[in-house]
Amino acid sequence: MPKHSPTSLDPRSPLVLDTRDLPRRPGVLRTVKRVVPAPSDLGVELIAVPEGADLDLDLRMESVSEGVLVSETVSGPVRGECGRCLREINDSVTVTIQELYAYENSTTDVTTEEDEVGRMQGDLIDLEPALRDAVVLALPTNPLCREDCPGLCPDCGVHWDDLPADHSHQQIDPRWAGLSQLTRTEE
């Protein structure tokens, strides 16, 4: 049988679950609630979960014939900047994850590719890869401070919200400046 994990898991790591108290009988269920610090680089360029921020995990571990089915809801804060106006964004993210973690030397080793399902190391499950995938995919690649954010004036860089309605940077070619007088009404 192939080795699936190049490094051994640390049972004290906050994103590692110990399943010793979950019997290996299909249908047995355990729930776990915990708050863990967010790992580093949990996000995309403009928005991310701050490293060390509290992530609330609401886990349900169910013993199935091939391993442990983990269903979880993860929620936590996100910080970033608007893709249009660069204002700070403070929001939250909530994602639902369901992942099968196969027992070592189960028939899943033969019937699936190595990266198709999670793999247990003894009684330990590493939640970080599935959590990272779900959270990062739930974050917008171009976050907005609000749906109708007008952005910045491309000429002066000031927020459109802070500019008067008639704001303009229209430059008139001096050769045509005389013609602009024709459109003005005389008083």
Secondary structure, 3 states (H helix, E strand, C coil): CCCCCCCCCCCCCCCEEECCCCCCCCCCEEEEEEEEECCCCEECCCEEECCCCEEEEEEEEEEECCEEEEEEEEEEEEEEECCCCCCEEEEEEEEEEEEEEECCCCCHHHHCCCCCCEECECCEEECHHHHHHHHHHHCCCCCCCCCCCCCECCCCCCEHHHCCCCCCCCCCCCCCHHHHHHHCCCC
